[in-house]
Amino acid sequence: RDGTYTWPFACGKTRVYFRAGALEFLETRRMDYYAKHVVAVQKWIRKMQQEARYKTLRSSVIKAQSICRRHLASIRFKRLKQAAVKVQCWIRCINAITTTQKLRTYRAATRIQTMWRAKSVPKVRDLKVAAIKIQRVMRK
């Protein structure tokens, strides 16, 4: 009114004194400030909570996928192992059959050789006796 400004508060040595309505004005400004910034704080907290939830869900899903893949790999390994065992068995059977056929052939050949030797031994003995007689006659 006379060009001087009156402050809505007065500072004492230990306290601050407000004029009528000044405290309410400051309180409403403070509440407006908190209301305006509390949304950002709530947003940040919700974000952090969702990130934590996402991380736990993600690790759980990865663990479940790992278990599933391990199970599928185990099944695949068992099938391959069974197939390998079947192939090995088949190869062993073929080897056993060929070995048996060779043994039969060798046994037959041995029998033929035995019979031939049994029949040819007397001829060899006779030839040996004849050779000895010829040598004796030649020496005299």
Phi and psi in degrees as a GROMACS rama.xvg file:
@    title "Ramachandran Plot"
@    xaxis  label "Phi"
@    yaxis  label "Psi"
@TYPE xy
-104.974  16.9763  ASP-2
94.1785  -3.00908  GLY-3
-99.6665  146.958  THR-4
-99.9911  131.44  TYR-5
-101.114  125.352  THR-6
-73.03  146.653  TRP-7
-79.8097  5.57727  PRO-8
-144.817  162.903  PHE-9
-135.412  134.899  ALA-10
-100.185  126.185  CYS-11
-99.1405  -165.822  GLY-12
-74.1833  -34.6175  LYS-13
-124.168  -12.4026  THR-14
-133.959  164.433  ARG-15
-117.685  129.725  VAL-16
-109.393  131.971  TYR-17
-106.085  149.211  PHE-18
-78.8504  170.935  ARG-19
-62.7127  128.611  ALA-20
86.6933  -15.8234  GLY-21
-71.0785  -40.6353  ALA-22
-65.012  -41.8525  LEU-23
-63.3575  -38.0459  GLU-24
-62.5641  -46.0668  PHE-25
-64.7212  -39.6039  LEU-26
-63.3836  -42.5471  GLU-27
-66.666  -38.4607  THR-28
-63.6644  -41.2281  ARG-29
-63.1973  -43.7548  ARG-30
-66.0625  -38.9057  MET-31
-62.4558  -42.3829  ASP-32
-61.0338  -48.6019  TYR-33
-63.689  -41.159  TYR-34
-62.6719  -38.7826  ALA-35
-69.2967  -40.0819  LYS-36
-91.7071  -17.6209  HIS-37
-67.3177  -30.2498  VAL-38
-62.3984  -42.4691  VAL-39
-64.6889  -40.9008  ALA-40
-65.548  -44.0439  VAL-41
-62.502  -40.4297  GLN-42
-60.5775  -45.0295  LYS-43
-63.8753  -43.3681  TRP-44
-64.6731  -44.4286  ILE-45
-61.4307  -39.2807  ARG-46
-60.9693  -45.8298  LYS-47
-63.7365  -40.7441  MET-48
-63.3058  -42.9409  GLN-49
-68.7219  -35.5986  GLN-50
-64.4267  -42.7761  GLU-51
-62.7917  -43.191  ALA-52
-63.1126  -41.9468  ARG-53
-61.9523  -43.414  TYR-54
-63.2156  -42.3561  LYS-55
-66.558  -42.2586  THR-56
-63.4988  -41.8389  LEU-57
-63.2511  -44.8252  ARG-58
-65.3773  -35.3376  SER-59
-66.2628  -42.2506  SER-60
-65.0099  -41.9941  VAL-61
-62.4032  -41.7255  ILE-62
-62.9441  -43.9846  LYS-63
-63.5404  -42.0824  ALA-64
-62.2804  -40.8478  GLN-65
-61.9537  -44.8131  SER-66
-62.8797  -42.9936  ILE-67
-63.6663  -45.6444  CYS-68
-63.6894  -39.4067  ARG-69
-62.7002  -41.9731  ARG-70
-63.7238  -45.0124  HIS-71
-63.9035  -39.9009  LEU-72
-64.7777  -37.7007  ALA-73
-63.6888  -44.1009  SER-74
-62.5718  -44.9669  ILE-75
-61.1577  -42.0763  ARG-76
-63.7877  -43.0958  PHE-77
-62.5675  -40.7335  LYS-78
-64.0046  -44.0021  ARG-79
-63.3992  -38.7564  LEU-80
-64.0994  -44.3587  LYS-81
-61.5511  -41.9742  GLN-82
-62.9262  -42.2334  ALA-83
-63.0722  -40.6315  ALA-84
-64.1702  -40.0159  VAL-85
-63.8642  -42.7384  LYS-86
-63.9681  -43.5991  VAL-87
-60.6779  -42.6554  GLN-88
-62.7336  -43.3251  CYS-89
-61.7404  -44.2201  TRP-90
-64.1625  -41.674  ILE-91
-63.5198  -38.7168  ARG-92
-63.0856  -44.4521  CYS-93
-62.8102  -43.6148  ILE-94
-62.2517  -40.4543  ASN-95
-65.7252  -40.3524  ALA-96
-64.7578  -45.7628  ILE-97
-65.571  -38.5815  THR-98
-63.896  -42.4442  THR-99
-63.6145  -42.2101  THR-100
-63.9139  -40.041  GLN-101
-63.9843  -42.3735  LYS-102
-62.6263  -39.9473  LEU-103
-63.9206  -42.053  ARG-104
-63.8955  -45.7452  THR-105
-63.5666  -38.3282  TYR-106
-64.3122  -42.0246  ARG-107
-64.5575  -42.7474  ALA-108
-63.8909  -38.7206  ALA-109
-64.4365  -41.1446  THR-110
-63.9018  -42.9119  ARG-111
-62.2563  -43.846  ILE-112
-62.9308  -40.4151  GLN-113
-63.0535  -45.874  THR-114
-63.4675  -40.8963  MET-115
-63.8174  -43.8249  TRP-116
-66.5786  -38.6107  ARG-117
-63.3012  -35.3018  ALA-118
-81.1995  -31.3555  LYS-119
-89.1228  -9.79847  SER-120
-64.0724  -45.353  VAL-121
-60.7981  -37.4512  PRO-122
-62.6939  -43.6977  LYS-123
-64.3101  -41.6365  VAL-124
-64.1847  -41.9935  ARG-125
-63.9602  -41.2773  ASP-126
-65.0197  -36.5825  LEU-127
-66.0475  -43.5568  LYS-128
-63.1983  -40.1133  VAL-129
-66.0714  -39.5467  ALA-130
-64.3823  -38.4045  ALA-131
-66.5079  -41.6519  ILE-132
-62.5271  -42.4897  LYS-133
-62.6535  -43.0077  ILE-134
-63.5471  -38.6558  GLN-135
-66.1852  -41.2611  ARG-136
-67.6647  -38.0866  VAL-137
-69.2868  -28.9907  MET-138
-77.0727  -26.6461  ARG-139
